[in-house]
């Protein structure tokens, strides 16, 4: 399994717009082959920063998604310029029954 971890700093006052765009993108692509799930996290220490996590069955599925779904211009326009993505191999997990309202 692969996890994509993205941290970004959002322009002041743009978090709600970014969150709406993220949720729409997640809904539009939830049936993507190999996608196990996604989570959007808002930093509690820095109100204009957050993380996006996605879990993938394989690196191949993840790479195919990246090639066919670039980050939208609208989402890019929400970032201050600080945007870091890391791809990790999942070596352990304990997330049974995780449901977000």
Long-range contacts (C-beta under 8 A, 24 or more apart in sequence): 1-36, 1-55, 1-56, 1-57, 1-58, 1-89, 1-90, 1-93, 2-55, 2-56, 2-57, 2-58, 2-59, 2-61, 2-62, 2-87, 2-88, 2-89, 2-90, 3-53, 3-54, 3-55, 3-56, 3-87, 3-88, 3-89, 3-90, 4-52, 4-53, 4-54, 4-56, 4-62, 4-85, 4-86, 4-87, 4-88, 5-51, 5-52, 5-53, 5-85, 5-86, 5-87, 5-88, 6-51, 6-52, 6-53, 6-83, 6-84, 6-85, 6-86, 7-49, 7-50, 7-51, 7-82, 7-83, 7-84, 8-49, 8-50, 8-51, 8-52, 8-79, 8-80, 8-82, 8-83, 8-84, 9-46, 9-48, 9-49, 9-79, 9-80, 9-81, 9-82, 9-83, 10-48, 10-49, 10-50, 10-78, 10-79, 10-80, 11-48, 11-78, 11-79, 11-80, 12-48, 14-48, 14-78, 15-42, 15-47, 15-48, 15-50, 17-74, 17-78, 18-50, 18-75, 18-78, 21-72, 21-74, 21-75, 21-78, 22-52, 22-75, 25-72, 25-75, 29-65, 29-69, 32-61, 32-65, 32-69, 33-61, 33-64, 33-65, 34-58, 34-60, 34-61, 34-62, 34-64, 34-65, 35-61, 35-65, 39-100, 48-80, 55-90, 59-87, 62-87
